[in-house]
Amino acid sequence: MEKSNNKKVLFKIRNLKKYFPIKKKSIFSRGANQYVHANESISIDIHQGETFGLVGESGCGKSTFGRTILQIYEQTEGTTLYYGTTLDELAPEYMGKDIKDIAKKFPEYEKEVEKLNSIYSEIEKTEDEEKKAELNESAMFQRRHIQENYENMLRIAGGLLADDDLSEVSSILDQYYQKIKERSKIILEIKKIKEKDEVRIRDKKELKNTLINDPKYKELLSRKEKLDKEVSEKKANIDYKKEELKAKDSFEKLESFVDDGIDLSRLTSEEMRELRKDLQIIFQDPYGSLDTKMTVGNIIGEGVLGHGLFKNRKEEGYNEYIQDVMGKCGLAPYFIHRYPHQFSGGQRQRIGIARALALNPSFIVCDEAVSALDVSIQSQIINLLQDLKTDLNLTYLFITHDLSVVKYISDRIGVMYLGVMVELSDSDKIFANPQHPYTKALLQAIPRTDVDKGQELQTIEGDIPSAVNPPKGCRFHTRCKYCMDICKQFEPELKEVEEGHFVACHLMDVSEETKIKAFEENEEKRLKKERELAKEANL
Ligand SMILES: Nc1ncnc2c1ncn2[C@@H]1O[C@H](COP(=O)(O)OP(=O)(O)OP(=O)(O)O)[C@@H](O)[C@H]1O
């Protein structure tokens, strides 16, 4: 699992899974449900202000990952903790519910963990493949049940759960929650006034003056100040209780769960909607993702109106705001009344970028955002994205199958293969010192530009296995030139091999001789097979 290296983390993604169910052929089909395992146990951090490049062959689950962390797709398992705002600021409904349920539910936690462990030991003992699939599915549901029911409780209550009187714990936390809930409504109102003024007034000094002279804003600030005091009083009760519990054996372990990230997967649709502005996406196909019947102005303004930044298109300042955003994206103001079909691919992508940018996001998933464009246009769009990132302090998840693009734009790069993250490191390191055989093979497959440097253009041998029944052990073992027996049995964990460089490969644990031996044996097998094929073809 990745450590954060002291950088401010914007997303802490743990054990994220996304499975797509496949419809059974008929209602009479027997056996466990089948799933496309699009994302499997992905655990990474995305740092504030970075461009995190995500690469891998087509179909390996990159888009699914981008959409799942934004909760456009419901995640099957795992947590996506978001730190753009805090639990205390948002006071989401799930927090109140988990607090209320402490006395009833926490005693069940250990029982549920035991139940999961007994399913695991049954899986170990079972030979029958169908039974195994069924048990795996119940383990998946049980893990999801534990995560959904207990882990947020642990993050919220931490060491308080060491107390024998859980009803009291619940009551102390609930008093705190009720206060932050009250305050969260005020925080939201303050934020909305600020956002509305920000889109109208570009001069910082003027903005500040307008805000401090707004009686509604002033009143909200003073209500917030009063509530801040009440919140700290309630917080002091919690701290006092924790002091009392510090001596207990279980305290430290339970306290280590405390985390103020927001679990996006548990927000109500209303709560998610409030965060939606912050978390945007730019798609690959700039034509397909734009409504052809709408003008450029209406496309860019749709979200702006939907989120209430302006009441309607006639409101003072609306057109200026849309044109200002267009300007930032290199679109002339008079394009506002034109339609997408009147534009080239590059300009259409600028419209897509302006649509996302108009909501003032802090995080953007760029999903193959330049892949459909000509190379010369690609670099213009990449430069635009780079400039916007610097000017507006954005964070990007940049998804692409094009390594030359990702090398240029990314601070760090994650390499995905068949739904799992196999390598992750600083961009320079991945290119200078790739460790995973899949990354090495991918780098050799960079198209043409490397011809000058005498590097052979190479495609990765073998077909990508099915994501419905992914290979056991390391998912890459069926195509890996260094495959060893252990690779067919056990899944390697993503481990840190040097500072900030993570690799999921069993080769990291063996000597150079073992590696060479494995390579030679595989090569021998391959050649033997080829000889046999050649013989067959001759007979
Ligand atoms: N809505 C869906 N329903 C069922 N399966 C899906 C769905 N979306 C994606 N998949 C499957 O999930 C796997 C990962 O797909 P995904 O689109 O995330 O990969 P990708 O790496 O982004 O590929 P590409 O670069 O081709 O878009 C594939 O096997 C795909 O067929």
The ligand as a Tripos MOL2 file, in Angstrom:
@<TRIPOS>MOLECULE
LIG
   31    33     1     0     0
SMALL
NO_CHARGES

@<TRIPOS>ATOM
      1 N1        -20.4070   -0.2980  -18.1840 N.pl3     1 LIG1
      2 C1        -19.7350   -1.4420  -18.3020 C.ar      1 LIG1
      3 N2        -20.3630   -2.6350  -18.1920 N.ar      1 LIG1
      4 C2        -19.6870   -3.8150  -18.2920 C.ar      1 LIG1
      5 N3        -18.3470   -3.8900  -18.4810 N.ar      1 LIG1
      6 C3        -17.6760   -2.7250  -18.6010 C.ar      1 LIG1
      7 C4        -18.3200   -1.4460  -18.5210 C.ar      1 LIG1
      8 N4        -17.3710   -0.4740  -18.6760 N.ar      1 LIG1
      9 C5        -16.1970   -1.1110  -18.8380 C.ar      1 LIG1
     10 N5        -16.3750   -2.4560  -18.7920 N.ar      1 LIG1
     11 C6        -15.3140   -3.4810  -18.8910 C.3       1 LIG1
     12 O1        -14.3620   -3.2040  -17.8820 O.3       1 LIG1
     13 C7        -13.0440   -3.4140  -18.3620 C.3       1 LIG1
     14 C8        -12.2430   -2.1290  -18.2360 C.3       1 LIG1
     15 O2        -12.7320   -1.1550  -19.1570 O.3       1 LIG1
     16 P1        -12.2300    0.3670  -19.2040 P.3       1 LIG1
     17 O3        -13.0320    1.0950  -20.2350 O.co2     1 LIG1
     18 O4        -12.2270    0.9050  -17.8320 O.co2     1 LIG1
     19 O5        -10.7280    0.2020  -19.6870 O.3       1 LIG1
     20 P2         -9.7240    1.2950  -20.2810 P.3       1 LIG1
     21 O6         -8.3840    0.8990  -19.8050 O.co2     1 LIG1
     22 O7        -10.1950    2.6390  -19.9640 O.co2     1 LIG1
     23 O8         -9.8410    1.0120  -21.8310 O.3       1 LIG1
     24 P3         -9.9420    2.0500  -23.0530 P.3       1 LIG1
     25 O9         -8.6260    2.7240  -23.1320 O.co2     1 LIG1
     26 O10       -10.2280    1.1390  -24.2130 O.co2     1 LIG1
     27 O11       -11.0970    2.9420  -22.7150 O.co2     1 LIG1
     28 C9        -13.1950   -3.9020  -19.7990 C.3       1 LIG1
     29 O12       -13.1460   -5.3100  -19.7870 O.3       1 LIG1
     30 C10       -14.5520   -3.4050  -20.1980 C.3       1 LIG1
     31 O13       -15.1250   -4.2490  -21.1660 O.3       1 LIG1
@<TRIPOS>BOND
     1     1     2 1
     2     2     3 ar
     3     2     7 ar
     4     3     4 ar
     5     4     5 ar
     6     5     6 ar
     7     6     7 ar
     8     6    10 ar
     9     7     8 ar
    10     8     9 ar
    11     9    10 ar
    12    10    11 1
    13    11    12 1
    14    11    30 1
    15    12    13 1
    16    13    14 1
    17    13    28 1
    18    14    15 1
    19    15    16 1
    20    16    17 2
    21    16    18 1
    22    16    19 1
    23    19    20 1
    24    20    21 2
    25    20    22 1
    26    20    23 1
    27    23    24 1
    28    24    25 2
    29    24    26 1
    30    24    27 1
    31    28    29 1
    32    28    30 1
    33    30    31 1
@<TRIPOS>SUBSTRUCTURE
     1 LIG1         1 GROUP 0 **** ****
